Amino acid sequence: MNIEELRALCLSMPAVTEDVKWDNDLCFSVGGKMFCVASLEPPFSFSFKVTDAEFDRLVELTNIVPAPYLARYKWVMAKKGHPLTSIEIEKMLWSSYTLIKSKLSKKQWQAALQNAG
């Protein structure tokens, strides 16, 4: 999966916004809370939130590491050469989106839907 495919997938999810943070990271959020961050600088890498069990499993794989600054919140970073298929990535990004969305209050979710247009 490349940056364009990742962007298309994330933006297909309800009420998702994107912005650039830290000068070179493309961030995807729902209700103002990030669920995926992708590097705009080569080599392509991206980070996302996972469950506790998935975190332990994924960091054992090649080129998947605890995400810098976010590992304590159970985020992983997939670097170039990771073994995940596009289907696995899609499932994990939907899971990350759902984990973050589930923490929003009903009011925050309604506002996110309205702001998405």
C-alpha positions in Angstrom: 0.0 0.0 0.0 1.3 3.4 -0.9 0.5 6.9 0.5 -2.3 7.5 -2.2 -4.0 4.2 -1.4 -3.7 4.8 2.3 -5.1 8.3 2.0 -8.1 7.0 -0.2 -8.9 4.3 2.4 -8.8 6.7 5.4 -10.8 9.4 3.7 -13.5 6.8 2.7 -14.3 6.4 6.4 -17.2 8.5 7.9 -16.3 11.9 9.3 -12.5 11.6 8.7 -10.4 14.7 8.3 -6.8 15.1 7.3 -4.1 17.6 8.0 -0.3 17.8 8.1 1.4 17.9 11.5 5.0 18.2 12.5 5.9 19.4 9.0 6.0 16.0 7.3 3.3 13.8 8.7 -0.2 13.3 7.2 -2.6 12.7 10.0 -6.1 11.2 9.7 -8.5 12.0 12.5 -12.1 11.4 13.5 -13.6 13.9 15.9 -10.3 15.6 16.2 -8.5 12.4 17.4 -5.9 10.8 15.3 -6.2 7.2 14.2 -3.5 7.0 11.5 -0.3 9.0 10.7 1.7 8.6 7.5 5.1 10.0 6.8 5.3 12.3 3.8 9.0 11.9 3.6 10.6 8.7 2.1 10.8 6.0 3.0 7.0 5.6 3.4 5.8 4.4 6.8 2.6 4.8 8.7 1.3 4.4 12.3 -2.0 3.3 13.7 -3.7 2.3 17.0 -4.2 -1.4 17.8 -5.6 -3.5 20.6 -3.3 -4.7 23.3 -3.2 -8.2 21.9 -2.6 -7.0 18.3 0.3 -4.8 19.6 2.1 -7.7 21.1 1.6 -9.8 17.9 2.5 -7.1 15.4 5.7 -5.8 17.0 7.1 -9.4 16.6 6.9 -9.0 12.8 9.6 -7.6 10.6 9.6 -3.9 10.1 6.7 -3.3 12.5 7.8 -1.4 15.6 6.2 0.4 18.5 5.3 3.9 17.2 7.6 6.6 18.5 5.9 8.8 21.1 2.7 6.7 20.8 3.7 3.2 21.8 2.4 3.5 25.3 -1.1 4.1 23.8 -0.7 0.9 21.7 0.3 2.4 18.4 2.5 0.6 15.9 4.6 1.8 13.0 4.7 -0.2 9.8 8.0 0.6 8.0 9.1 -0.2 4.4 9.3 -4.0 3.9 6.6 -4.9 6.5 4.8 -8.2 5.8 1.2 -6.9 6.0 -1.0 -7.4 3.0 -3.3 -4.6 1.7 -6.3 -6.5 3.1 -4.7 -6.8 6.5 -3.8 -3.1 6.5 -7.4 -2.2 5.5 -8.8 -4.2 8.4 -6.3 -2.8 10.9 -7.0 0.8 9.8 -10.7 0.3 10.2 -10.0 -1.2 13.6 -7.9 1.8 14.5 -10.7 4.1 13.3 -13.3 2.2 15.4 -11.1 2.2 18.5 -10.7 6.0 18.3 -14.3 6.7 17.3 -15.6 4.6 20.2 -13.9 7.0 22.6 -15.9 10.0 21.3 -19.0 11.1 23.1 -22.3 11.2 21.2 -22.0 15.0 21.0 -18.4 14.8 19.6 -19.5 12.2 17.0 -22.4 14.3 15.9 -20.1 17.3 15.6 -17.6 15.3 13.5 -20.4 14.2 11.2 -21.6 17.8 10.7 -18.1 19.1 10.2 -17.4 16.4 7.6 -20.2 18.0 5.5 
